[in-house]
Amino acid sequence: MTKEKLLAMPADDYMNAEQHAFFVELLQGMKVEIHERIEQSRIAIESLDTPADPADAASVEEERHWLVNVIDRDQRMLPQLEMALSRIADDTFGWCDDSGEPIGL
């Protein structure tokens, strides 16, 4: 299913099996991308050498810091994706916890 088809569905179809499948596929794809990005960032960190020139060393350290932040952000996203997938499994995804109203697409 495409995003356009999903958005064109009638309100009565909100969070039906077809929409659940769309979101499961989307979230699983996001998990794969995040795992790949984490691995690529780790490889990039391992390949960084500390040059003798202080200016170059500072530049490398800044890149290392940026990559660590990418890994940290991605690792914090993974549990959120798992939580969304578990909410799909228990049919609470897309519904407000407090009011029980649909959140909407």
C-alpha positions, 0 to 999 in steps of 0.5 A: 500500500502507498501513503496516498492510498492509505490517506485516501481510505475512508475514516471507517477503515481507520487502523484496519488490517491493511493500515496495520500492515502498512505501518508494520512495514514502515516501522520495520524498514525504519529499524533496518535503516537505523541499524545500518546507520549505527553500524556505518557510524561505528565503522566510520569512528573506528577508521578515524585516525588522530592526526599530529596537527592540532587543527586536523585533530580538532576536526577529527574529534568534532567528526567523532563527536558528531558520529557518537551523537548519531549513534546515540540518537538512533539507539534512543529511537529503536525502543520507540519503534519497538513500542509502536510495533507492540502497540500495533500488535495489541491494537492500540496504535493510532489511538489516544491513550487518554481519550481513546480517540483516533490520533489520525493519519 
